[in-house]
Amino acid sequence: MEHQKITIVATITAKPEKSELVKNELLKLIEVTKTEKGCINYDLHQDNEDENKFLFYENWETRALWQTHMANDHIAAYLKATEGAVAEFNLQEMTHIEPENS
């Protein structure tokens, strides 16, 4: 399973008064992350009904490469910049299921 592609769904809910700060800091992560080894896609979304809610949909070649991403300096910088600005953070690690006949 360690060498299998992994999908990450991360939901970030900003405190209403900090929504623009969180959004701007999340946007800073995209370009640098897309150049990382193992990154297949790294897509940021904003909820249409709740402007404080953001979602990253990510695919990585392996869980180990995703974990390397999570230990990078730009993630640490994001966490420092948004300290106290995020109301809720949820992360799901998922594996794509292929039908048996594909």
N, CA and C atoms as an extended XYZ file, in Angstrom:
306
Properties=species:S:1:pos:R:3:atomname:S:1:resname:S:1:resid:I:1 pbc="F F F"
N         0.827       -1.198        0.000 N   MET     1
C         0.000        0.000        0.000 CA  MET     1
C         0.873        1.264        0.000 C   MET     1
N         2.102        1.167        0.535 N   GLU     2
C         2.987        2.330        0.643 CA  GLU     2
C         3.357        2.896       -0.727 C   GLU     2
N         3.384        2.060       -1.761 N   HIS     3
C         3.778        2.526       -3.094 CA  HIS     3
C         2.579        2.777       -3.992 C   HIS     3
N         1.402        2.802       -3.405 N   GLN     4
C         0.177        3.027       -4.150 CA  GLN     4
C        -0.175        4.513       -4.142 C   GLN     4
N        -0.755        4.965       -5.227 N   LYS     5
C        -1.198        6.364       -5.317 CA  LYS     5
C        -2.159        6.669       -4.172 C   LYS     5
N        -2.041        7.888       -3.642 N   ILE     6
C        -2.901        8.313       -2.540 CA  ILE     6
C        -3.608        9.611       -2.924 C   ILE     6
N        -4.863        9.704       -2.512 N   THR     7
C        -5.649       10.917       -2.705 CA  THR     7
C        -5.848       11.560       -1.339 C   THR     7
N        -5.642       12.865       -1.297 N   ILE     8
C        -5.831       13.634       -0.071 CA  ILE     8
C        -6.965       14.624       -0.294 C   ILE     8
N        -7.901       14.644        0.646 N   VAL     9
C        -8.969       15.640        0.637 CA  VAL     9
C        -8.839       16.389        1.963 C   VAL     9
N        -8.433       17.645        1.857 N   ALA    10
C        -8.228       18.470        3.050 CA  ALA    10
C        -9.231       19.613        3.031 C   ALA    10
N        -9.995       19.743        4.115 N   THR    11
C       -10.970       20.814        4.244 CA  THR    11
C       -10.503       21.779        5.320 C   THR    11
N       -10.404       23.036        4.950 N   ILE    12
C        -9.938       24.086        5.842 CA  ILE    12
C       -11.060       25.103        5.986 C   ILE    12
N       -11.490       25.355        7.215 N   THR    13
C       -12.497       26.372        7.462 CA  THR    13
C       -11.831       27.514        8.216 C   THR    13
N       -11.802       28.673        7.579 N   ALA    14
C       -11.190       29.851        8.181 CA  ALA    14
C       -12.171       30.531        9.116 C   ALA    14
N       -11.637       31.190       10.134 N   LYS    15
C       -12.476       32.064       10.943 CA  LYS    15
C       -12.938       33.190       10.018 C   LYS    15
N       -14.209       33.602       10.100 N   PRO    16
C       -14.746       34.587        9.146 CA  PRO    16
C       -13.886       35.839        8.983 C   PRO    16
N       -13.349       36.346       10.057 N   GLU    17
C       -12.543       37.563        9.977 CA  GLU    17
C       -11.148       37.313        9.403 C   GLU    17
N       -10.800       36.039        9.196 N   LYS    18
C        -9.470       35.682        8.688 CA  LYS    18
C        -9.537       34.961        7.343 C   LYS    18
N       -10.698       34.959        6.714 N   SER    19
C       -10.904       34.200        5.488 CA  SER    19
C        -9.953       34.603        4.363 C   SER    19
N        -9.783       35.885        4.128 N   GLU    20
C        -8.896       36.344        3.044 CA  GLU    20
C        -7.439       35.985        3.330 C   GLU    20
N        -7.028       36.098        4.578 N   LEU    21
C        -5.669       35.715        4.962 CA  LEU    21
C        -5.434       34.239        4.655 C   LEU    21
N        -6.335       33.384        5.096 N   VAL    22
C        -6.195       31.947        4.874 CA  VAL    22
C        -6.182       31.645        3.378 C   VAL    22
N        -7.105       32.254        2.638 N   LYS    23
C        -7.166       32.027        1.190 CA  LYS    23
C        -5.848       32.418        0.517 C   LYS    23
N        -5.325       33.565        0.854 N   ASN    24
C        -4.068       34.021        0.251 CA  ASN    24
C        -2.906       33.098        0.603 C   ASN    24
N        -2.876       32.611        1.830 N   GLU    25
C        -1.803       31.697        2.234 CA  GLU    25
C        -1.945       30.341        1.542 C   GLU    25
N        -3.173       29.876        1.359 N   LEU    26
C        -3.397       28.619        0.631 CA  LEU    26
C        -2.965       28.757       -0.827 C   LEU    26
N        -3.274       29.895       -1.425 N   LEU    27
C        -2.881       30.128       -2.822 CA  LEU    27
C        -1.367       30.082       -2.998 C   LEU    27
N        -0.629       30.538       -2.005 N   LYS    28
C         0.837       30.516       -2.066 CA  LYS    28
C         1.392       29.096       -2.144 C   LYS    28
N         0.642       28.124       -1.664 N   LEU    29
C         1.122       26.738       -1.641 CA  LEU    29
C         1.074       26.059       -3.008 C   LEU    29
N         0.208       26.531       -3.881 N   ILE    30
C        -0.085       25.783       -5.111 CA  ILE    30
C         1.115       25.646       -6.035 C   ILE    30
N         1.688       26.748       -6.444 N   GLU    31
C         2.768       26.690       -7.440 CA  GLU    31
C         3.952       25.852       -6.968 C   GLU    31
N         4.389       26.090       -5.740 N   VAL    32
C         5.553       25.362       -5.229 CA  VAL    32
C         5.233       23.874       -5.045 C   VAL    32
N         4.032       23.569       -4.612 N   THR    33
C         3.666       22.168       -4.391 CA  THR    33
C         3.585       21.401       -5.705 C   THR    33
N         3.067       22.033       -6.740 N   LYS    34
C         2.934       21.342       -8.025 CA  LYS    34
C         4.283       20.939       -8.622 C   LYS    34
N         5.369       21.527       -8.144 N   THR    35
C         6.704       21.163       -8.649 CA  THR    35
C         7.354       20.061       -7.815 C   THR    35
N         6.714       19.672       -6.734 N   GLU    36
C         7.293       18.658       -5.850 CA  GLU    36
C         7.238       17.269       -6.485 C   GLU    36
N         8.247       16.475       -6.157 N   LYS    37
C         8.294       15.091       -6.622 CA  LYS    37
C         7.072       14.343       -6.110 C   LYS    37
N         6.384       13.673       -7.010 N   GLY    38
C         5.247       12.842       -6.638 CA  GLY    38
C         3.896       13.514       -6.701 C   GLY    38
N         3.863       14.840       -6.888 N   CYS    39
C         2.586       15.548       -6.955 CA  CYS    39
C         1.951       15.329       -8.324 C   CYS    39
N         0.781       14.726       -8.340 N   ILE    40
C         0.036       14.512       -9.579 CA  ILE    40
C        -0.885       15.699       -9.824 C   ILE    40
N        -1.623       16.095       -8.802 N   ASN    41
C        -2.431       17.319       -8.872 CA  ASN    41
C        -2.617       17.870       -7.469 C   ASN    41
N        -2.846       19.174       -7.411 N   TYR    42
C        -2.980       19.882       -6.135 CA  TYR    42
C        -3.944       21.031       -6.396 C   TYR    42
N        -5.230       20.768       -6.211 N   ASP    43
C        -6.271       21.687       -6.644 CA  ASP    43
C        -7.007       22.285       -5.447 C   ASP    43
N        -7.060       23.613       -5.408 N   LEU    44
C        -7.738       24.336       -4.344 CA  LEU    44
C        -9.136       24.751       -4.798 C   LEU    44
N       -10.106       24.582       -3.919 N   HIS    45
C       -11.495       24.965       -4.188 CA  HIS    45
C       -12.016       25.801       -3.029 C   HIS    45
N       -12.994       26.674       -3.339 N   GLN    46
C       -13.676       27.456       -2.309 CA  GLN    46
C       -15.166       27.155       -2.404 C   GLN    46
N       -15.797       26.929       -1.270 N   ASP    47
C       -17.216       26.596       -1.223 CA  ASP    47
C       -18.054       27.732       -1.807 C   ASP    47
N       -19.046       27.396       -2.600 N   ASN    48
C       -19.910       28.400       -3.232 CA  ASN    48
C       -20.878       29.062       -2.257 C   ASN    48
N       -21.157       28.412       -1.148 N   GLU    49
C       -22.115       28.958       -0.190 CA  GLU    49
C       -21.463       29.449        1.099 C   GLU    49
N       -20.241       29.009        1.361 N   ASP    50
C       -19.531       29.421        2.576 CA  ASP    50
C       -18.123       29.834        2.174 C   ASP    50
N       -17.910       31.134        2.024 N   GLU    51
C       -16.621       31.636        1.545 CA  GLU    51
C       -15.472       31.358        2.507 C   GLU    51
N       -15.768       30.893        3.702 N   ASN    52
C       -14.735       30.576        4.683 CA  ASN    52
C       -14.219       29.148        4.563 C   ASN    52
N       -14.850       28.349        3.704 N   LYS    53
C       -14.499       26.934        3.583 CA  LYS    53
C       -13.726       26.676        2.286 C   LYS    53
N       -12.577       26.020        2.449 N   PHE    54
C       -11.695       25.692        1.323 CA  PHE    54
C       -11.435       24.196        1.324 C   PHE    54
N       -11.139       23.676        0.141 N   LEU    55
C       -10.861       22.258        0.015 CA  LEU    55
C        -9.702       22.054       -0.947 C   LEU    55
N        -8.723       21.280       -0.520 N   PHE    56
C        -7.659       20.830       -1.412 CA  PHE    56
C        -7.980       19.404       -1.825 C   PHE    56
N        -7.938       19.154       -3.134 N   TYR    57
C        -8.046       17.807       -3.681 CA  TYR    57
C        -6.693       17.510       -4.295 C   TYR    57
N        -6.007       16.518       -3.723 N   GLU    58
C        -4.626       16.235       -4.118 CA  GLU    58
C        -4.457       14.768       -4.467 C   GLU    58
N        -3.598       14.488       -5.423 N   ASN    59
C        -3.186       13.119       -5.711 CA  ASN    59
C        -1.669       13.078       -5.720 C   ASN    59
N        -1.136       12.057       -5.058 N   TRP    60
C         0.309       11.864       -4.920 CA  TRP    60
C         0.667       10.454       -5.362 C   TRP    60
N         1.858       10.312       -5.929 N   GLU    61
C         2.303        9.002       -6.406 CA  GLU    61
C         2.369        7.981       -5.277 C   GLU    61
N         2.795        8.413       -4.075 N   THR    62
C         2.851        7.527       -2.918 CA  THR    62
C         2.572        8.325       -1.645 C   THR    62
N         2.215        7.629       -0.591 N   ARG    63
C         1.995        8.274        0.702 CA  ARG    63
C         3.294        8.882        1.218 C   ARG    63
N         4.410        8.201        0.997 N   ALA    64
C         5.706        8.708        1.462 CA  ALA    64
C         6.031       10.065        0.819 C   ALA    64
N         5.741       10.221       -0.464 N   LEU    65
C         6.007       11.498       -1.133 CA  LEU    65
C         5.071       12.582       -0.619 C   LEU    65
N         3.824       12.225       -0.295 N   TRP    66
C         2.913       13.195        0.314 CA  TRP    66
C         3.430       13.621        1.684 C   TRP    66
N         3.938       12.670        2.456 N   GLN    67
C         4.465       12.992        3.778 CA  GLN    67
C         5.691       13.905        3.674 C   GLN    67
N         6.496       13.715        2.643 N   THR    68
C         7.626       14.615        2.408 CA  THR    68
C         7.110       16.024        2.153 C   THR    68
N         6.063       16.132        1.356 N   HIS    69
C         5.424       17.426        1.099 CA  HIS    69
C         4.993       18.079        2.407 C   HIS    69
N         4.364       17.315        3.273 N   MET    70
C         3.839       17.858        4.527 CA  MET    70
C         4.952       18.357        5.452 C   MET    70
N         6.172       17.873        5.257 N   ALA    71
C         7.310       18.278        6.088 CA  ALA    71
C         8.098       19.435        5.475 C   ALA    71
N         7.674       19.924        4.310 N   ASN    72
C         8.412       20.988        3.624 CA  ASN    72
C         8.265       22.342        4.313 C   ASN    72
N         9.222       23.216        4.034 N   ASP    73
C         9.248       24.550        4.634 CA  ASP    73
C         8.014       25.377        4.289 C   ASP    73
N         7.495       25.244        3.063 N   HIS    74
C         6.341       26.064        2.697 CA  HIS    74
C         5.080       25.669        3.465 C   HIS    74
N         4.974       24.411        3.875 N   ILE    75
C         3.845       24.004        4.722 CA  ILE    75
C         4.025       24.601        6.117 C   ILE    75
N         5.241       24.560        6.631 N   ALA    76
C         5.525       25.167        7.943 CA  ALA    76
C         5.241       26.671        7.918 C   ALA    76
N         5.602       27.331        6.828 N   ALA    77
C         5.355       28.776        6.700 CA  ALA    77
C         3.857       29.063        6.666 C   ALA    77
N         3.092       28.222        5.953 N   TYR    78
C         1.632       28.373        5.917 CA  TYR    78
C         1.059       28.228        7.320 C   TYR    78
N         1.481       27.192        8.039 N   LEU    79
C         0.954       26.952        9.385 CA  LEU    79
C         1.258       28.118       10.317 C   LEU    79
N         2.449       28.674       10.200 N   LYS    80
C         2.821       29.822       11.037 CA  LYS    80
C         1.983       31.052       10.671 C   LYS    80
N         1.818       31.296        9.370 N   ALA    81
C         1.087       32.483        8.901 CA  ALA    81
C        -0.395       32.429        9.262 C   ALA    81
N        -0.945       31.210        9.359 N   THR    82
C        -2.386       31.079        9.611 CA  THR    82
C        -2.695       30.642       11.046 C   THR    82
N        -1.697       30.655       11.903 N   GLU    83
C        -1.921       30.253       13.295 CA  GLU    83
C        -3.030       31.106       13.907 C   GLU    83
N        -4.042       30.449       14.460 N   GLY    84
C        -5.163       31.140       15.067 CA  GLY    84
C        -6.225       31.618       14.082 C   GLY    84
N        -6.005       31.415       12.780 N   ALA    85
C        -6.943       31.896       11.762 CA  ALA    85
C        -7.859       30.789       11.234 C   ALA    85
N        -7.535       29.538       11.523 N   VAL    86
C        -8.300       28.402       11.019 CA  VAL    86
C        -9.208       27.885       12.130 C   VAL    86
N       -10.494       27.809       11.829 N   ALA    87
C       -11.471       27.327       12.806 CA  ALA    87
C       -11.521       25.804       12.837 C   ALA    87
N       -11.326       25.182       11.659 N   GLU    88
C       -11.427       23.729       11.578 CA  GLU    88
C       -10.593       23.215       10.418 C   GLU    88
N        -9.959       22.067       10.622 N   PHE    89
C        -9.160       21.423        9.586 CA  PHE    89
C        -9.451       19.928        9.627 C   PHE    89
N        -9.839       19.383        8.486 N   ASN    90
C       -10.088       17.949        8.370 CA  ASN    90
C        -9.293       17.414        7.195 C   ASN    90
N        -8.713       16.242        7.390 N   LEU    91
C        -7.911       15.641        6.341 CA  LEU    91
C        -8.305       14.180        6.190 C   LEU    91
N        -8.492       13.773        4.946 N   GLN    92
C        -8.794       12.376        4.650 CA  GLN    92
C        -7.746       11.850        3.676 C   GLN    92
N        -7.167       10.713        4.031 N   GLU    93
C        -6.271        9.995        3.126 CA  GLU    93
C        -7.110        8.904        2.475 C   GLU    93
N        -7.120        8.883        1.149 N   MET    94
C        -7.991        7.946        0.455 CA  MET    94
C        -7.226        7.221       -0.654 C   MET    94
N        -7.716        6.025       -0.986 N   THR    95
C        -7.157        5.234       -2.067 CA  THR    95
C        -8.240        4.995       -3.105 C   THR    95
N        -7.916        5.236       -4.361 N   HIS    96
C        -8.855        5.046       -5.458 CA  HIS    96
C        -9.161        3.553       -5.617 C   HIS    96
N       -10.414        3.250       -5.812 N   ILE    97
C       -10.826        1.872       -6.000 CA  ILE    97
C       -11.192        1.679       -7.469 C   ILE    97
N       -10.521        0.745       -8.101 N   GLU    98
C       -10.784        0.431       -9.517 CA  GLU    98
C       -11.756       -0.745       -9.595 C   GLU    98
N       -12.720       -0.678      -10.518 N   PRO    99
C       -13.565       -1.869      -10.745 CA  PRO    99
C       -12.678       -3.015      -11.207 C   PRO    99
N       -13.050       -4.230      -10.860 N   GLU   100
C       -12.227       -5.401      -11.179 CA  GLU   100
C       -12.031       -5.624      -12.667 C   GLU   100
N       -12.968       -5.198      -13.497 N   ASN   101
C       -12.879       -5.458      -14.937 CA  ASN   101
C       -12.324       -4.287      -15.722 C   ASN   101
N       -11.591       -3.361      -15.082 N   SER   102
C       -11.086       -2.229      -15.857 CA  SER   102
C        -9.659       -2.434      -16.269 C   SER   102
